[in-house]
Amino acid sequence: MNPVTGIEIPYILPLRAFLLQALCLLVAIAAESYFFHSALKLTRKNSIAAAATTNLFAAVIGWLIFFYIAYFLLDLIPALTPIKHDLAGYIFLNQYSPLLGSAIILVATTIFIILLFFKIYTIKFMSKIQLLGKEAVVLAAKKRQNRYPLHSVVLWAHSCSNTLILTILFLVNWVGN
């Protein structure tokens, strides 16, 4: 407990996880905004806004779901207690456990698909409420002339950004060990 403020401050701060999340967000925003600008013919400002909004919402919602699952659901099933400890060791200390291997592949595939649909609907919603600008959406639709459907552009952008993120994670773990 901090004697000055009276607030309990945790001693373990996952600074590495925060910095890696920020790096991954920057890479994803840059990669996806390139696809939105070139394929959807949005302006640079609107393509960056669309990529930043979808990725920041996805990151916040993803972390909230992760903490909910890690805190509540893993406590309800006593057999999953080893996974909870292995998960904490992986996030805070970068200690990989073989128990997590198959679970990570299944969860990563599921997250990829869920985030893809989330990003498609977020961009559609942003276009509907004209957050990207009415002239930007109308102009983009006229320039594009249904050459590239929105879902395929978002699929390519999402796949490219996740490939870059996986490459960065591989390099961080390869160089770090």
Wavefront OBJ file of the C-alpha trace (Angstrom):
o trace
v 0.000 0.000 0.000
v 1.304 3.402 -0.962
v 1.459 5.523 2.235
v 0.992 8.811 0.366
v -2.080 8.025 -1.713
v -3.464 5.034 0.189
v -3.832 3.099 -3.068
v -2.543 -0.410 -3.428
v -0.210 -0.590 -6.423
v 0.683 -3.969 -7.889
v 4.386 -4.733 -7.918
v 4.296 -6.679 -11.169
v 3.659 -4.477 -14.166
v 3.584 -6.297 -17.501
v 5.476 -3.504 -19.260
v 6.728 -5.884 -21.941
v 3.156 -6.938 -22.747
v 2.037 -3.279 -22.926
v 4.861 -2.305 -25.256
v 4.346 -5.351 -27.451
v 0.614 -4.596 -27.663
v 1.388 -1.005 -28.688
v 3.851 -2.187 -31.337
v 1.356 -4.708 -32.695
v -1.375 -2.053 -32.826
v 0.873 0.339 -34.729
v 1.823 -2.361 -37.241
v -1.805 -3.454 -37.698
v -3.023 0.116 -38.160
v -0.316 0.859 -40.728
v -0.909 -2.350 -42.702
v -4.692 -2.151 -42.693
v -4.815 1.560 -43.516
v -2.683 0.844 -46.588
v -5.266 -1.694 -47.799
v -8.187 0.624 -47.005
v -6.532 3.493 -48.851
v -5.492 1.536 -51.927
v -8.421 -0.875 -52.352
v -11.362 1.052 -50.877
v -10.066 4.406 -52.186
v -10.574 6.144 -48.848
v -8.481 9.182 -48.081
v -5.366 8.586 -46.009
v -6.950 10.242 -42.990
v -10.131 8.164 -43.234
v -8.261 4.931 -43.861
v -6.065 5.495 -40.808
v -9.147 6.421 -38.767
v -10.931 3.236 -39.865
v -7.912 1.021 -39.139
v -7.214 2.695 -35.797
v -10.832 2.499 -34.660
v -11.294 -1.148 -35.558
v -7.981 -2.235 -34.058
v -8.328 -0.229 -30.845
v -11.877 -1.489 -30.292
v -10.728 -5.039 -31.008
v -7.798 -4.725 -28.582
v -9.893 -3.284 -25.755
v -12.695 -5.804 -26.179
v -10.169 -8.613 -26.542
v -8.408 -7.736 -23.300
v -11.733 -7.383 -21.454
v -12.819 -10.818 -22.655
v -9.421 -12.259 -21.772
v -9.556 -10.894 -18.214
v -13.137 -12.084 -17.820
v -12.217 -15.604 -18.937
v -8.985 -15.675 -16.954
v -10.555 -14.323 -13.776
v -14.029 -15.835 -13.682
v -14.280 -18.847 -15.945
v -10.953 -20.454 -15.101
v -11.824 -20.200 -11.392
v -15.141 -21.960 -11.903
v -13.523 -25.097 -13.325
v -10.847 -26.392 -10.905
v -9.283 -28.618 -13.583
v -8.237 -25.481 -15.510
v -6.156 -24.030 -12.660
v -2.847 -25.188 -14.241
v -3.771 -23.358 -17.450
v -4.407 -20.181 -15.451
v -0.948 -20.384 -13.865
v 0.708 -21.180 -17.195
v -1.107 -18.269 -18.814
v 0.062 -15.862 -16.126
v 3.619 -17.158 -16.499
v 3.465 -16.669 -20.257
v 2.124 -13.106 -20.080
v 4.239 -11.809 -17.205
v 7.440 -13.853 -17.516
v 7.404 -15.117 -21.132
v 7.665 -18.707 -19.900
v 6.014 -20.981 -22.439
v 4.336 -24.159 -21.244
v 3.626 -27.193 -23.478
v 0.153 -27.316 -21.932
v -0.667 -24.037 -23.659
v 0.490 -25.125 -27.139
v -2.696 -26.686 -28.480
v -4.892 -24.222 -26.617
v -3.060 -21.268 -28.176
v -3.576 -22.598 -31.720
v -7.302 -23.140 -31.166
v -7.801 -19.798 -29.444
v -5.741 -17.882 -32.028
v -7.778 -19.303 -34.912
v -11.036 -18.498 -33.161
v -9.885 -14.968 -32.333
v -8.797 -14.389 -35.942
v -12.255 -15.275 -37.268
v -14.134 -13.321 -34.593
v -11.999 -10.212 -35.117
v -12.459 -10.418 -38.873
v -16.246 -10.248 -38.540
v -15.929 -7.580 -35.842
v -13.820 -5.386 -38.139
v -16.188 -5.817 -41.086
v -19.197 -4.791 -39.017
v -17.328 -1.931 -37.359
v -16.378 -0.447 -40.729
v -19.940 -0.898 -42.009
v -21.233 0.798 -38.864
v -18.743 3.648 -39.223
v -19.869 4.145 -42.827
v -23.522 4.039 -41.817
v -23.186 6.712 -39.139
v -20.926 8.642 -41.526
v -17.981 8.652 -39.132
v -15.650 8.255 -42.095
v -17.271 11.233 -43.778
v -20.217 11.103 -46.160
v -18.212 12.273 -49.145
v -15.470 9.738 -48.411
v -17.864 6.791 -48.405
v -19.788 7.951 -51.487
v -16.603 8.808 -53.379
v -15.038 5.500 -52.428
v -18.109 3.595 -53.629
v -18.037 5.425 -56.975
v -14.296 4.927 -57.502
v -14.379 1.318 -56.459
v -17.409 0.331 -58.596
v -17.758 -2.951 -56.714
v -14.322 -4.038 -57.869
v -13.257 -4.994 -54.375
v -16.019 -5.944 -51.929
v -15.562 -4.620 -48.413
v -15.356 -8.043 -46.794
v -12.557 -9.218 -49.079
v -10.536 -6.025 -48.501
v -10.951 -6.375 -44.740
v -9.983 -10.067 -44.995
v -6.788 -9.202 -46.882
v -5.960 -6.330 -44.531
v -6.653 -8.405 -41.421
v -4.642 -11.354 -42.747
v -1.702 -9.161 -43.678
v -1.651 -7.358 -40.327
v -1.897 -10.627 -38.393
v 0.910 -12.136 -40.468
v 3.098 -9.150 -39.656
v 2.177 -9.393 -35.969
v 2.972 -13.122 -35.876
v 6.319 -12.408 -37.528
v 7.098 -9.778 -34.900
v 6.066 -12.126 -32.077
v 8.201 -14.891 -33.546
v 11.211 -12.567 -33.791
v 10.694 -11.249 -30.250
v 10.547 -14.774 -28.839
v 13.390 -16.034 -31.035
v 15.737 -13.163 -30.222
v 14.619 -12.998 -26.589
v 15.451 -16.642 -25.840
l 1 2 3 4 5 6 7 8 9 10 11 12 13 14 15 16 17 18 19 20 21 22 23 24 25 26 27 28 29 30 31 32 33 34 35 36 37 38 39 40 41 42 43 44 45 46 47 48 49 50 51 52 53 54 55 56 57 58 59 60 61 62 63 64 65 66 67 68 69 70 71 72 73 74 75 76 77 78 79 80 81 82 83 84 85 86 87 88 89 90 91 92 93 94 95 96 97 98 99 100 101 102 103 104 105 106 107 108 109 110 111 112 113 114 115 116 117 118 119 120 121 122 123 124 125 126 127 128 129 130 131 132 133 134 135 136 137 138 139 140 141 142 143 144 145 146 147 148 149 150 151 152 153 154 155 156 157 158 159 160 161 162 163 164 165 166 167 168 169 170 171 172 173 174 175 176 177
